[in-house]
């Protein structure tokens, strides 16, 4: 079974003097039912490359949560994941913040946006139509526009107000989506196909 590492949100717990790597529990059954072994990544390991080599993973998901720059240990971990994946040609799926992190890593930038938190919207574009992506959830206050998209990436789908909602690296097996498959009560067939095929290289 292919082993997929998933980055987690980094939470500071008030009154307990601790930080926690927190991952939505719905990711594990979603990936397990697709035939993958899900492994949550820890942000506190100092030598990220040695850590990832020891885990010997087949691919990565950069999950949602934390604005970029607000959780430095997580930023460092995810940069290490992309460095590692770049060198080895491993597949990466960025979800929400994870997609944004891929864009920033590749030299793009973000803008503030309204109307995209705790709502749903329709996707437009040929890729979305061909793969059955229509109405998706949305939980982000920062966004990527065509003009802030890295030159290494290509937009696959947009919302009706022009926000990039899915992207692909031009040379690497890195895919990004702004919606959360794990938050749907019943995962869509399109999301399941995307998760399965991306890590199989199909």
Secondary structure, DSSP 8 states (H G I E B T S, - for coil): -EEEEE--EEEEETTTTEEEEE--THHHHHHHTTTEEEEE--TT-S-HHHHHHHHT-SEEEE-S-S-TTS-HHHHHHHHHHHHHHHHHT-EEEEETHHHHHHHHHTT---EE-SS-EEEEEEEESHHHHHTT--EEEEE-SEE--GGGS-TTEEEEEEETTS-EEEEEESSSSEEEESS-GGGSSS--HHHHHHHHHHHHT-
